[in-house]
Amino acid sequence: MKIPERFDNMRSLEDSEVREAVLTLLRDPEFKEVIRKLVKGVPIWVHKLYTRRFKTVSSFQMGVIRPFLNKIIADNSTGFTNDFSALPAGRENFIFLSNHRDIVLDPALLSYILLKSGKKSVEIGIGNNLLFRPWVETLVRLNRSFIVNRSATVSELLESSKTLSEYIRFVIQEKKSPVWLAQREGRAKDSDDRTQTSVLKMLAMSGNEGSLKKRLQSLHITPLTISYEYDPCDWLKAAEFQQKRDNPDFVKSDRDDFINIKTGLSGYKGHIHYHAAAPIDDEIDALDESVPRNQFLKQVGDIIDNHIFKGYRIYPCNRIALDMLRGDQSQAGLYSDAEKRAFEEYLAGQLAKIEIANPDLDYLREKILVMYANPLINQLNSI
């Protein structure tokens, strides 16, 4: 398939580019050091020999990414389940629009689910702000990621968004492949997952279907809910909340992003669950398009959010956090004293990891409790 040249700087890599990309990675000193740490005791020449088998993106994902995720699931979780029963059979070109917890794992585990069921893995939208090393960009594009320009100036933003929209539509309509996108720019650090209208505006910028309604319907938007029992980065997110509170000009460094990625991959997650709703094409069709554009997009966002809220897997820690936050016992009948003690010990351990100037422990504790309580609050409100 001929891919338009205008997508060259952002698109994922094709099968014909896999071999050179793998060799580029193995020539990079920093990447080789990462490999040595992950697979201790294996000389780099063994990796070079092993990678000769990779001639397609799928073979790379099955040979490298899938075993890596198997190890993460085995070492850092108590189980990984999913419910994709609502997806229509015989079609794979959906946009999975999801809440966002972990920079790397959220889309990677979605691809893991699809590959295990014999389907195409997703193309993944990833911000260029996370590509802090050349080898990182090579690796993510090799893993079916396309680059979202988060650093565009005001004058560049319109053209950048239009190109992104056109590429996503190309993947859905021409490549017939699924796409993963977060429902908002960046993670909702307080776990209050709301779809940004700007994401829907971007998606609607391309297409020849005519009306705004038809352009969105033709992308087959599918709400996806990601539930981690525990968020390994909760303490990092809480620390960032205080740093921004104390210094409105605070901006995370590349090192901070790297620590978030490393912590998210290596930290304990408890149980993990993915829940896919059906595509919302018919629900969009039922909306009144005569209302103002922003109101229409808000209604589409509300549909997505409602599906995401209903899809949460609620764990004891979510119920305990809500009671601790509100100072009542409204959820107490749904968890045990032992589960509450375990969560209190977990919370104390996460707070102890925070090393910032003048830590406000009451504030930090509240922020972590909010992260765990919000999925339950939103689900209760949606019901």
ZARO-284195 format. One line per field, with one value per residue (C-alpha): residue number from 1; x, y, z. Coordinates in nm, 2 decimals. Last residue first. Example, Ala and Ser with C-alpha at 12.3 -4.5 7.8 and 13.67 -1.06 7.14 Angstrom:
<rs>
badren: [2, 1];
east: [1.37, 1.23];
north: [-0.11, -0.45];
up: [0.71, 0.78];
</rs>
This chain:
<rs>
badren: [383, 382, 381, 380, 379, 378, 377, 376, 375, 374, 373, 372, 371, 370, 369, 368, 367, 366, 365, 364, 363, 362, 361, 360, 359, 358, 357, 356, 355, 354, 353, 352, 351, 350, 349, 348, 347, 346, 345, 344, 343, 342, 341, 340, 339, 338, 337, 336, 335, 334, 333, 332, 331, 330, 329, 328, 327, 326, 325, 324, 323, 322, 321, 320, 319, 318, 317, 316, 315, 314, 313, 312, 311, 310, 309, 308, 307, 306, 305, 304, 303, 302, 301, 300, 299, 298, 297, 296, 295, 294, 293, 292, 291, 290, 289, 288, 287, 286, 285, 284, 283, 282, 281, 280, 279, 278, 277, 276, 275, 274, 273, 272, 271, 270, 269, 268, 267, 266, 265, 264, 263, 262, 261, 260, 259, 258, 257, 256, 255, 254, 253, 252, 251, 250, 249, 248, 247, 246, 245, 244, 243, 242, 241, 240, 239, 238, 237, 236, 235, 234, 233, 232, 231, 230, 229, 228, 227, 226, 225, 224, 223, 222, 221, 220, 219, 218, 217, 216, 215, 214, 213, 212, 211, 210, 209, 208, 207, 206, 205, 204, 203, 202, 201, 200, 199, 198, 197, 196, 195, 194, 193, 192, 191, 190, 189, 188, 187, 186, 185, 184, 183, 182, 181, 180, 179, 178, 177, 176, 175, 174, 173, 172, 171, 170, 169, 168, 167, 166, 165, 164, 163, 162, 161, 160, 159, 158, 157, 156, 155, 154, 153, 152, 151, 150, 149, 148, 147, 146, 145, 144, 143, 142, 141, 140, 139, 138, 137, 136, 135, 134, 133, 132, 131, 130, 129, 128, 127, 126, 125, 124, 123, 122, 121, 120, 119, 118, 117, 116, 115, 114, 113, 112, 111, 110, 109, 108, 107, 106, 105, 104, 103, 102, 101, 100, 99, 98, 97, 96, 95, 94, 93, 92, 91, 90, 89, 88, 87, 86, 85, 84, 83, 82, 81, 80, 79, 78, 77, 76, 75, 74, 73, 72, 71, 70, 69, 68, 67, 66, 65, 64, 63, 62, 61, 60, 59, 58, 57, 56, 55, 54, 53, 52, 51, 50, 49, 48, 47, 46, 45, 44, 43, 42, 41, 40, 39, 38, 37, 36, 35, 34, 33, 32, 31, 30, 29, 28, 27, 26, 25, 24, 23, 22, 21, 20, 19, 18, 17, 16, 15, 14, 13, 12, 11, 10, 9, 8, 7, 6, 5, 4, 3, 2, 1];
east: [-2.55, -2.32, -2.29, -2.19, -1.93, -1.79, -1.75, -1.60, -1.34, -1.27, -1.19, -0.85, -0.70, -0.88, -0.71, -0.37, -0.44, -0.57, -0.24, -0.04, -0.23, -0.20, 0.16, 0.26, 0.62, 0.85, 1.09, 1.03, 1.11, 0.80, 0.86, 0.71, 0.38, 0.37, 0.44, 0.18, -0.08, 0.01, -0.02, -0.36, -0.46, -0.36, -0.55, -0.86, -0.84, -0.80, -1.10, -1.30, -1.46, -1.81, -2.00, -1.77, -1.88, -2.08, -1.86, -1.78, -1.48, -1.53, -1.18, -1.14, -1.47, -1.38, -1.03, -1.18, -1.42, -1.14, -0.91, -1.17, -1.16, -1.40, -1.35, -1.45, -1.67, -1.96, -1.74, -1.59, -1.93, -2.05, -1.74, -1.78, -2.15, -2.05, -1.78, -2.04, -2.27, -1.98, -1.91, -2.27, -2.25, -1.93, -2.09, -2.40, -2.72, -2.87, -2.68, -2.94, -2.79, -2.93, -2.65, -2.39, -2.55, -2.56, -2.19, -2.09, -1.87, -1.95, -1.78, -1.44, -1.33, -0.97, -0.89, -0.56, -0.52, -0.25, -0.03, 0.31, 0.58, 0.83, 0.66, 0.49, 0.80, 1.03, 0.79, 0.74, 1.11, 1.17, 0.92, 1.08, 1.42, 1.28, 1.18, 0.84, 0.74, 0.68, 0.56, 0.27, 0.52, 0.38, 0.06, 0.26, 0.50, 0.22, 0.04, 0.37, 0.42, 0.08, 0.15, 0.48, 0.31, 0.04, 0.29, 0.26, -0.12, -0.30, -0.61, -0.55, -0.86, -0.86, -1.20, -1.23, -1.48, -1.51, -1.52, -1.61, -1.42, -1.71, -1.94, -1.72, -1.73, -2.10, -2.19, -1.97, -2.15, -1.99, -1.84, -1.53, -1.29, -1.06, -1.10, -1.35, -1.08, -0.92, -1.25, -1.30, -0.96, -1.04, -1.36, -1.15, -1.30, -1.32, -1.15, -1.13, -0.83, -0.66, -0.36, -0.58, -0.30, -0.18, -0.39, -0.74, -0.94, -0.62, -0.60, -0.56, -0.61, -0.74, -0.64, -0.83, -0.52, -0.74, -1.03, -0.90, -0.53, -0.61, -0.85, -0.58, -0.34, -0.59, -0.66, -0.28, -0.24, -0.52, -0.39, -0.04, -0.19, -0.40, -0.12, 0.16, 0.07, 0.00, 0.33, 0.35, 0.52, 0.27, 0.31, 0.15, 0.38, 0.26, 0.31, 0.30, 0.57, 0.85, 0.74, 0.78, 1.13, 1.26, 1.13, 1.28, 1.62, 1.63, 1.60, 1.35, 1.05, 0.80, 0.73, 0.66, 0.32, 0.21, -0.08, -0.08, -0.16, -0.34, -0.25, -0.43, -0.63, -0.54, -0.69, -0.35, -0.26, -0.57, -0.51, -0.14, -0.22, -0.44, -0.16, 0.07, -0.18, -0.21, 0.14, 0.36, 0.23, 0.03, -0.31, -0.52, -0.89, -0.97, -1.07, -1.03, -1.07, -1.20, -1.09, -1.11, -1.43, -1.57, -1.74, -1.89, -1.72, -1.94, -1.76, -1.43, -1.41, -1.06, -0.85, -0.50, -0.39, -0.21, 0.03, 0.40, 0.60, 0.36, 0.20, 0.54, 0.69, 0.41, 0.45, 0.82, 0.72, 0.46, 0.70, 1.00, 0.90, 0.53, 0.58, 0.88, 0.70, 0.40, 0.62, 0.76, 1.10, 1.22, 1.40, 1.74, 1.66, 1.79, 2.14, 2.16, 2.03, 2.29, 2.56, 2.44, 2.56, 2.28, 2.38, 2.08, 1.79, 1.64, 1.96, 2.15, 1.87, 1.88, 2.25, 2.21, 1.95, 2.21, 2.48, 2.27, 2.38, 2.12, 1.84, 1.96, 1.98, 1.61, 1.51, 1.70, 1.51, 1.17, 1.16, 1.00, 0.73, 0.61, 0.71, 0.45, 0.37, 0.49, 0.77, 0.65, 0.29, 0.31, 0.47, 0.13, 0.14, 0.13, 0.00];
north: [0.49, 0.76, 0.92, 0.59, 0.53, 0.88, 0.85, 0.50, 0.62, 0.93, 0.75, 0.61, 0.93, 1.14, 0.93, 1.00, 1.38, 1.37, 1.20, 1.46, 1.75, 1.60, 1.53, 1.87, 1.79, 2.09, 2.03, 1.71, 1.35, 1.13, 0.76, 0.78, 0.88, 0.55, 0.34, 0.52, 0.46, 0.09, 0.05, 0.22, -0.01, -0.32, -0.20, -0.14, -0.49, -0.65, -0.46, -0.60, -0.43, -0.39, -0.32, -0.02, 0.17, 0.45, 0.44, 0.81, 1.05, 1.16, 1.09, 0.78, 0.65, 0.71, 0.57, 0.25, 0.21, 0.25, 0.03, -0.25, -0.26, -0.12, -0.24, 0.07, 0.01, 0.22, 0.53, 0.47, 0.43, 0.75, 0.93, 0.84, 0.95, 1.28, 1.34, 1.31, 1.55, 1.80, 1.76, 1.87, 2.16, 2.27, 2.27, 2.46, 2.25, 2.14, 1.81, 1.65, 1.33, 0.98, 0.93, 0.97, 0.69, 0.47, 0.52, 0.46, 0.16, -0.11, -0.08, -0.22, -0.32, -0.37, -0.50, -0.50, -0.65, -0.54, -0.28, -0.31, -0.10, -0.19, -0.05, 0.25, 0.33, 0.33, 0.55, 0.79, 0.81, 0.88, 1.16, 1.31, 1.29, 1.47, 1.75, 1.83, 2.19, 2.41, 2.76, 2.75, 2.68, 2.57, 2.42, 2.28, 2.11, 1.99, 1.83, 1.69, 1.51, 1.35, 1.23, 1.08, 0.91, 0.76, 0.63, 0.27, 0.30, 0.02, -0.18, -0.07, -0.01, 0.08, 0.17, 0.18, 0.38, 0.28, 0.55, 0.40, 0.66, 0.69, 0.81, 1.11, 1.23, 1.15, 1.37, 1.66, 1.66, 1.58, 1.24, 1.37, 1.32, 1.52, 1.78, 1.57, 1.38, 1.71, 1.84, 1.52, 1.56, 1.93, 1.84, 1.67, 1.35, 1.33, 1.09, 1.21, 0.99, 1.27, 1.26, 1.26, 1.16, 1.38, 1.53, 1.38, 1.08, 0.89, 0.74, 0.39, 0.30, -0.01, -0.11, -0.11, 0.03, 0.26, 0.36, 0.35, 0.41, 0.69, 0.84, 0.86, 1.01, 1.27, 1.37, 1.41, 1.61, 1.84, 1.88, 1.98, 2.23, 2.39, 2.39, 2.54, 2.91, 2.84, 2.66, 2.28, 2.11, 1.83, 1.70, 1.35, 1.08, 0.75, 0.42, 0.08, -0.08, 0.01, 0.37, 0.33, 0.18, 0.43, 0.73, 0.58, 0.53, 0.90, 0.99, 1.21, 1.10, 1.17, 1.53, 1.39, 1.27, 0.92, 0.80, 0.42, 0.20, -0.09, -0.46, -0.66, -0.96, -1.32, -1.31, -1.29, -1.00, -0.80, -0.84, -0.75, -0.46, -0.33, -0.40, -0.18, 0.10, 0.15, 0.02, 0.30, 0.63, 0.47, 0.59, 0.71, 0.69, 0.55, 0.62, 0.29, 0.41, 0.11, -0.07, -0.44, -0.57, -0.92, -0.94, -0.64, -0.54, -0.58, -0.90, -0.71, -0.79, -0.81, -0.97, -0.93, -1.09, -1.03, -0.78, -0.69, -1.00, -1.21, -0.91, -0.74, -1.07, -1.13, -0.77, -0.84, -1.16, -0.97, -0.69, -0.89, -1.18, -1.12, -0.74, -0.79, -1.06, -0.83, -0.54, -0.77, -0.91, -1.00, -1.33, -1.16, -1.02, -1.33, -1.30, -0.93, -1.01, -1.29, -1.04, -0.81, -1.06, -1.21, -1.18, -0.97, -0.93, -0.60, -0.44, -0.55, -0.43, -0.08, -0.07, -0.16, 0.12, 0.37, 0.25, 0.26, 0.01, -0.24, 0.02, 0.10, -0.28, -0.31, -0.01, -0.15, -0.48, -0.33, -0.08, -0.32, -0.41, -0.05, 0.20, 0.41, 0.75, 1.09, 1.22, 1.03, 1.13, 1.39, 1.12, 0.95, 0.58, 0.34, 0.00];
up: [3.70, 3.56, 3.90, 4.07, 3.79, 3.82, 4.20, 4.17, 3.91, 4.13, 4.45, 4.37, 4.23, 4.50, 4.77, 4.61, 4.61, 4.97, 5.09, 4.91, 5.07, 5.42, 5.36, 5.24, 5.14, 5.20, 4.91, 4.72, 4.79, 4.78, 4.84, 5.20, 5.05, 4.85, 5.16, 5.37, 5.10, 5.08, 5.46, 5.45, 5.16, 5.35, 5.66, 5.46, 5.29, 5.63, 5.76, 5.47, 5.17, 5.03, 5.36, 5.42, 5.11, 5.28, 5.59, 5.62, 5.63, 5.27, 5.15, 5.37, 5.25, 4.88, 4.93, 5.08, 4.78, 4.52, 4.72, 4.72, 4.34, 4.08, 3.72, 3.53, 3.22, 3.33, 3.36, 3.01, 2.86, 3.02, 2.91, 2.54, 2.54, 2.72, 2.46, 2.18, 2.36, 2.40, 2.03, 1.96, 2.20, 2.04, 1.69, 1.79, 1.79, 1.45, 1.47, 1.69, 1.82, 1.73, 1.47, 1.74, 1.94, 1.63, 1.56, 1.93, 1.87, 2.12, 2.47, 2.54, 2.89, 2.99, 3.34, 3.54, 3.89, 4.12, 3.95, 4.11, 3.96, 3.68, 3.38, 3.54, 3.74, 3.43, 3.23, 3.51, 3.58, 3.20, 3.21, 3.51, 3.34, 3.04, 3.28, 3.42, 3.42, 3.72, 3.64, 3.88, 4.17, 4.50, 4.34, 4.05, 4.28, 4.49, 4.20, 4.07, 4.40, 4.38, 4.02, 4.13, 4.43, 4.21, 3.95, 4.05, 3.99, 4.18, 4.08, 3.72, 3.52, 3.15, 2.99, 2.61, 2.42, 2.05, 1.79, 1.45, 1.23, 0.98, 1.26, 1.33, 0.97, 0.94, 1.24, 1.13, 0.80, 0.46, 0.45, 0.28, 0.57, 0.79, 1.06, 1.26, 1.45, 1.56, 1.68, 1.88, 2.05, 2.12, 2.29, 2.56, 2.69, 3.07, 3.30, 3.66, 3.74, 3.93, 3.70, 3.39, 3.16, 2.87, 2.59, 2.64, 2.54, 2.48, 2.13, 2.00, 1.64, 1.47, 1.11, 0.79, 0.61, 0.39, 0.62, 0.97, 0.90, 0.65, 0.89, 1.16, 0.90, 0.80, 1.16, 1.23, 0.91, 1.02, 1.37, 1.24, 1.00, 1.27, 1.53, 1.32, 1.38, 1.76, 1.78, 1.77, 2.06, 2.12, 1.77, 1.78, 1.64, 1.51, 1.70, 1.54, 1.76, 1.52, 1.56, 1.93, 1.91, 1.66, 1.86, 2.18, 2.00, 1.91, 2.28, 2.47, 2.26, 2.53, 2.41, 2.07, 2.20, 2.12, 1.91, 1.88, 1.58, 1.72, 1.68, 1.42, 1.54, 1.63, 1.98, 2.14, 1.91, 2.01, 2.38, 2.36, 2.14, 2.42, 2.67, 2.47, 2.44, 2.82, 2.90, 2.78, 2.92, 3.20, 3.32, 3.02, 2.96, 2.62, 2.26, 2.07, 1.71, 1.53, 1.22, 1.32, 1.16, 1.13, 1.47, 1.64, 1.96, 2.27, 2.38, 2.44, 2.81, 2.94, 3.22, 3.35, 3.68, 4.01, 3.86, 3.86, 3.78, 3.56, 3.38, 3.33, 3.20, 2.96, 2.84, 2.75, 2.58, 2.37, 2.28, 2.16, 1.94, 1.89, 1.84, 1.61, 1.41, 1.37, 1.25, 0.98, 0.90, 1.25, 1.24, 1.22, 1.56, 1.75, 1.60, 1.70, 2.04, 2.08, 1.97, 2.26, 2.52, 2.75, 3.12, 3.22, 2.99, 3.11, 3.22, 2.91, 2.69, 2.85, 2.79, 2.43, 2.40, 2.53, 2.30, 1.98, 1.72, 1.83, 1.78, 1.43, 1.35, 1.46, 1.24, 0.94, 0.96, 1.02, 0.73, 0.48, 0.73, 0.76, 1.03, 1.21, 1.07, 1.19, 0.97, 0.66, 0.67, 0.39, 0.17, 0.12, 0.20, -0.10, 0.00];
</rs>
